């Protein structure tokens, strides 16, 4: 059998750490990343006897805002529940989560599918819960032991669960990228996976096309705690290949929970897959049901910014950008804002601004390892550089050199051009002698050009540009060369 005879079925679960000042059910500082172990804890998040949790209002609001951004239905009543299981990093012996009555139901997110067309990924639910602690497994002198850090215990988590609508590792990757963009736009989560602010779990199965036609599913496995988008893609691709190979050799697949070994590029079994009844969910007796008024929902809706899809459509209509360029700009909210500020300062075509941001600016930023939010080149400065280009004071090659210097020093473009003597040479008399020298120095190319190989004109133009250190006006150079070679 070939890959085309199978259908991959994937559902994603994402845990996003919400941006709040304090933890989910206590007043502990939520700025725990990088803090000394167990320095942000209290009796509540340590699960001490007799303590009572208090709901973090901001976490509830961020969850509702996320639900609205995903076009979900916001519940009028939501109930917290106890999810019971025993693990060392869970101090209470249960996790406060939501089960039967979550805050958000339904919703969707649109990506570009494998066939290149828009594909709607349905969201099943989004609910609030608290995070667990963190175990660190040690081995010293042949003795193995574990250390526990409860700083993360009690951090507010938003869990977003999709329907099984994804059909490839690439679609899963694109879904996660789009979801993180939305969370960042609305300020609900930083989405920084390297800091543990976003963690993913993939439910993966493979079925034959006959099974798909009959509405049947293959055996599902869950890959837990994937901490990067590349890990998601790698783990899903590995599991799809393993499933197909197992099916084709007549083997048996087990419904298990898996981990991902990044170094070895393979999954490994952690435990058998739990079902909901294994957790013995029941309503949290120490927390009252949440009553969500329609007035609050509308107040929170009014706080949402223009979302990525809407901004992308507007950029295409307002600035004449194509789909890929608009998508590139809106992928990061700060880049989209920088683009619009530059267009406003430039007063020119958005297409030209886009070309310079996604081309020379991004390239120079990558080389200098700079982020758009800490950029020394302001939108006003980039607009001033583009104006120098429009006025013919510099050419595009020089412009790229200038922008690299601007990134390094923060100087204005005009100052750099003046200090380094980079103004474009457009004087015909000054360029005429250089053109003659280039023709004399390249007689073979000049002869072939005169014999009909017109493509060699670009080579000769390049030689003039090299001789002038890139400062010559290419339009003038072309004219002078054509005249001289016609003599």
SULRA-V637796 format. One record per backbone hydrogen bond with DSSP energy under -1.0 kcal/mol. CO is the residue of the C=O (numbers start at 1). NH is the residue of the N-H. E is the energy in kcal/mol with one decimal. If there is no record, write none. Layout:
CO | NH | E
CO | NH | E
//
This chain:
2 | 5 | -2.1
3 | 6 | -1.7
5 | 209 | -1.5
7 | 207 | -2.3
9 | 205 | -2.0
10 | 166 | -2.0
11 | 203 | -3.1
12 | 162 | -2.4
13 | 201 | -2.5
14 | 160 | -2.5
15 | 199 | -2.4
16 | 158 | -2.6
18 | 20 | -1.2
21 | 30 | -2.3
24 | 56 | -1.3
25 | 54 | -1.6
28 | 23 | -1.6
30 | 32 | -2.0
32 | 35 | -2.0
36 | 39 | -1.4
42 | 46 | -1.5
43 | 48 | -2.8
44 | 47 | -1.3
48 | 51 | -1.3
56 | 60 | -1.6
57 | 61 | -2.4
58 | 62 | -2.6
59 | 63 | -1.9
60 | 64 | -2.2
61 | 65 | -2.6
62 | 66 | -2.0
63 | 67 | -2.4
64 | 68 | -2.4
65 | 69 | -2.2
66 | 70 | -1.5
67 | 72 | -3.3
68 | 71 | -1.5
70 | 108 | -2.6
73 | 105 | -2.4
76 | 292 | -2.6
78 | 290 | -3.4
80 | 284 | -2.7
81 | 97 | -3.0
83 | 95 | -2.5
87 | 90 | -2.4
89 | 133 | -2.9
90 | 93 | -1.2
93 | 85 | -1.0
95 | 83 | -2.9
96 | 130 | -1.8
97 | 81 | -3.5
101 | 79 | -2.2
103 | 75 | -2.9
104 | 126 | -2.1
105 | 73 | -3.4
107 | 123 | -2.7
109 | 121 | -3.3
111 | 119 | -3.4
113 | 116 | -2.1
117 | 113 | -3.1
119 | 111 | -2.7
121 | 109 | -1.8
122 | 163 | -2.5
124 | 106 | -2.1
125 | 161 | -2.6
126 | 104 | -1.9
127 | 159 | -2.9
129 | 157 | -3.1
131 | 154 | -2.4
134 | 149 | -2.6
136 | 147 | -2.9
138 | 145 | -2.0
140 | 143 | -2.1
143 | 140 | -2.9
145 | 138 | -3.7
147 | 136 | -2.8
149 | 134 | -2.4
152 | 155 | -2.2
154 | 24 | -3.1
155 | 131 | -2.1
156 | 18 | -2.1
157 | 129 | -2.1
158 | 16 | -2.7
159 | 127 | -2.2
160 | 14 | -2.4
161 | 124 | -2.6
161 | 125 | -1.4
163 | 165 | -2.3
166 | 10 | -2.5
168 | 172 | -2.0
169 | 173 | -2.3
170 | 174 | -2.7
171 | 175 | -2.5
172 | 176 | -2.2
173 | 177 | -2.3
174 | 178 | -2.3
175 | 179 | -2.8
176 | 180 | -2.6
177 | 181 | -1.9
178 | 182 | -2.1
179 | 183 | -2.5
180 | 184 | -2.3
181 | 185 | -2.4
182 | 186 | -2.2
183 | 188 | -1.9
183 | 189 | -1.1
188 | 19 | -2.7
191 | 193 | -1.1
192 | 195 | -1.2
192 | 197 | -2.3
193 | 196 | -1.5
197 | 17 | -3.0
199 | 15 | -3.1
200 | 226 | -3.1
201 | 13 | -2.7
202 | 223 | -3.0
203 | 11 | -2.0
204 | 221 | -2.4
205 | 9 | -2.8
207 | 7 | -3.3
208 | 212 | -2.3
209 | 213 | -2.2
210 | 214 | -1.4
211 | 216 | -3.0
212 | 215 | -1.3
221 | 204 | -2.7
222 | 258 | -3.8
223 | 202 | -1.8
226 | 200 | -2.0
228 | 232 | -1.8
229 | 233 | -2.3
230 | 234 | -2.7
231 | 235 | -2.9
232 | 236 | -2.4
233 | 237 | -2.4
234 | 238 | -2.2
235 | 239 | -2.4
236 | 240 | -2.6
237 | 241 | -2.0
238 | 242 | -2.4
239 | 243 | -2.8
240 | 244 | -2.3
241 | 245 | -2.4
242 | 246 | -2.4
243 | 247 | -2.6
244 | 248 | -2.5
245 | 249 | -1.4
246 | 251 | -2.7
247 | 250 | -1.2
254 | 256 | -1.1
255 | 273 | -1.6
256 | 222 | -2.1
257 | 270 | -3.1
257 | 271 | -1.4
258 | 224 | -2.9
259 | 268 | -1.8
261 | 265 | -1.5
261 | 266 | -1.5
266 | 261 | -3.2
268 | 259 | -2.9
271 | 257 | -3.2
275 | 278 | -1.3
276 | 279 | -1.3
279 | 84 | -2.6
282 | 82 | -3.1
284 | 287 | -1.1
290 | 78 | -2.0
293 | 297 | -1.8
294 | 298 | -2.3
295 | 299 | -2.2
296 | 300 | -2.5
297 | 301 | -2.3
298 | 302 | -1.7
300 | 303 | -1.1
301 | 304 | -1.4
307 | 311 | -2.7
308 | 312 | -2.8
309 | 313 | -2.2
310 | 314 | -2.1
311 | 315 | -2.7
312 | 316 | -1.9
313 | 317 | -2.0
314 | 318 | -3.7
315 | 319 | -2.0
315 | 321 | -1.1
322 | 326 | -2.5
323 | 327 | -2.5
324 | 328 | -2.1
325 | 329 | -2.2
326 | 330 | -2.2
327 | 331 | -1.0
332 | 336 | -2.2
333 | 337 | -2.3
334 | 338 | -2.2
335 | 339 | -2.6
336 | 340 | -2.1
337 | 341 | -2.3
338 | 342 | -2.2
339 | 343 | -2.5
340 | 344 | -2.3
341 | 345 | -1.9
342 | 346 | -2.8
343 | 347 | -2.7
349 | 353 | -1.5
350 | 354 | -2.6
351 | 355 | -2.2
352 | 356 | -1.8
353 | 357 | -2.2
354 | 358 | -2.9
355 | 359 | -1.1
356 | 361 | -2.9
357 | 362 | -1.7
359 | 363 | -2.4
360 | 364 | -2.6
361 | 365 | -2.8
362 | 366 | -2.3
363 | 367 | -2.1
364 | 368 | -2.2
365 | 370 | -2.4
371 | 374 | -1.4
378 | 382 | -2.4
379 | 383 | -2.4
380 | 384 | -2.0
381 | 385 | -1.8
382 | 386 | -2.2
383 | 387 | -1.8
384 | 388 | -1.7
385 | 389 | -1.7
386 | 390 | -2.4
387 | 391 | -2.0
388 | 393 | -1.9
389 | 392 | -1.4
393 | 424 | -4.5
395 | 399 | -2.4
396 | 400 | -1.9
397 | 401 | -1.4
398 | 402 | -2.7
399 | 403 | -2.3
400 | 404 | -1.4
401 | 405 | -1.6
402 | 406 | -2.5
403 | 407 | -2.2
404 | 408 | -1.4
405 | 409 | -2.8
406 | 410 | -2.5
412 | 416 | -1.9
413 | 417 | -2.5
414 | 418 | -2.1
415 | 419 | -2.8
416 | 420 | -2.5
417 | 422 | -2.4
425 | 473 | -2.5
427 | 431 | -1.8
428 | 432 | -2.1
431 | 435 | -2.4
432 | 436 | -2.1
433 | 437 | -2.2
434 | 438 | -2.2
435 | 439 | -2.1
436 | 440 | -2.2
437 | 441 | -2.1
438 | 442 | -1.0
442 | 446 | -2.0
443 | 447 | -2.6
444 | 448 | -2.4
445 | 449 | -2.2
446 | 450 | -2.2
447 | 451 | -1.4
448 | 453 | -2.5
449 | 452 | -1.7
452 | 454 | -1.7
453 | 456 | -1.5
454 | 457 | -1.7
455 | 458 | -1.2
456 | 460 | -2.0
457 | 461 | -2.5
458 | 462 | -2.1
459 | 463 | -1.6
460 | 464 | -1.8
461 | 465 | -2.5
462 | 466 | -2.2
463 | 467 | -2.0
464 | 468 | -1.6
465 | 470 | -3.8
466 | 469 | -1.4
468 | 471 | -1.5
471 | 425 | -2.8
473 | 477 | -2.6
474 | 478 | -2.6
475 | 479 | -1.8
476 | 480 | -2.5
477 | 481 | -2.7
478 | 482 | -2.6
479 | 483 | -2.1
480 | 484 | -2.7
481 | 485 | -2.9
//
